[in-house]
């Protein structure tokens, strides 16, 4: 079952006929995701990958019943695409696009607040519920079906975690790539909360990085909520210098509070099993689960 | 993108923000001419000679000097231009000063005492809105103020639906303890400053100090302006303000090759796909006893050409004693990446440092075989821990 996306999701692709959209839509369809069509303004009425193309998201909702959208629209137009999806009544909007100007996202975030939808990303790998639906750019085979939820700001580090979880004899319920931008729709805490409330998730891997306070906020929430499920945590960027942007626009140490060390200390205080090494995520999860059941 | 003080001030001025006026100079002679011009405009012999580098704390390093006559202007400009300026925000080697700003003296005596404030505009990441942060404790390091007297820092959040409102500008001026003409000037200053920030798609403004002069003007004495890289496409005029002499030459070259590279001080280079995994790889180098020499995200297409370019960039750093390549092949197949590494290696002739290649994901076994049978001096690994152990074995011992 998992959260956000599943076998009953009706997915559309915004930026369907472009290079990225075509490539990843094909991969998603091969995985078994229920892709019901796509949106490319001006190409409505045609078909692409044997699926209908619509001019607007509204048309896709009305005619194909779409409730999940994945966005591959280029950065200058992506915030607009998010708002269009929200306005049309899409419930889960997943924005892959990297490089959206912060000002555009300030407006987009404000706009979607008043509408009943959830935004994942931008600048994220997407969401996968193992064995049911892949709405993202991740390699599907890495995510073995199981009962571990993953929340992460980063793409390849999510795959790394999923792979280690599988090597440890476990599997993934839903992996949520929340994105590495300064403004994202679903911060760590919200994603963790979804998985805490998911009956198909037994434990959570929470991967963060330098910059911002999302991980600390999530850790405090986990503690306040009674540490209902075990959480294994890792923060990338323990060796990152202050004041430099490390790839992700949001990955920058501003003050003492947003270093990896500060976040790890808060997470430990809140009862999260924090690993220093990214190679120890899977192993630690297996040990933690063993000690819980013992 | 960071820009110089003189460039930041010129942007501010174009939006109606009052600034400490000045003229930029490349040579001591130009500095003297600039001082003469300022004298005719402001009727004072005194000027401030300010080193233009992309780092704060310039005064502490001797990069900001008061000059009371033209001889002193020449003397001080001569000393500052060409110097290696070391500040708390530069590396130990400091930064070379190529330009100075000859600025008017704004601390002249008058009817009321001068007063320095702090003001910055930036994104509050928790709420996804911009804030104006300000303090009565100007001219000091704001992190120190936050630690010692946090009650003297205020924040004003801007609602994107309506923008900055007049009452908010008044609140700033009241909290800063101003009255009369200075109060009015401050409300104008805040409104103009925010307009400049919004219109230029900036990522941060830091004005420290904002000065109330002895005749109740409110002016920006310094300006640290950071423009947002992702929004530069709609500000072609601002793109030209980039000063590549302020950046690491290898980073400039990497950027031109569309590689995301940040130079660090360690001895183990790394090449990784994905920013999060790249940071995690740096961390694992450190945990293995090495020190990361760089951050490098090669992105999704790790083909021979990009891999070679990345190798060349990493190897420009003479401190590099080994290179760890860490690729999680998802949609990119590992055997293709491995072939890219072998081809790049062969194209480059010989690489004199050991290379550890960790390829995991699609076709990882085939990739390892390809590397192992290539006959090159390359160590292969599949698990992340194996790669970490190799770093330990090859670098630390």
Interface residues (C-beta under 8 A of the other chain):
Chain A: X27 X75 X76 X99 X100 X101 X102 X103 X105 X106 X107 X109 X110 X137 X138 X139 X141 X142 X152 X153 X154 X155 X156 X157 X158 X159 X160 X163 X164 X167 X180 X182 X183 X207 X209 X210 X211 X212 X213 X214 X217 X234 X236 X237 X238 X239 X240 X241 X243 X244 X245 X246 X247 X248 X249 X250 X251 X255 X256 X260 X276 X277 X278 X279 X280
Chain B: X89 X123 X125 X126 X128 X129 X130 X143 X146 X160 X161 X198 X201 X203 X228 X229 X230 X231 X233 X234 X260 X262 X264 X266 X272 X273 X274 X275 X276 X277 X278 X279 X280 X281 X282 X283 X284 X285 X286 X287 X291 X292 X295 X297 X328 X329 X330 X331 X360 X361 X362 X383 X384 X385 X388
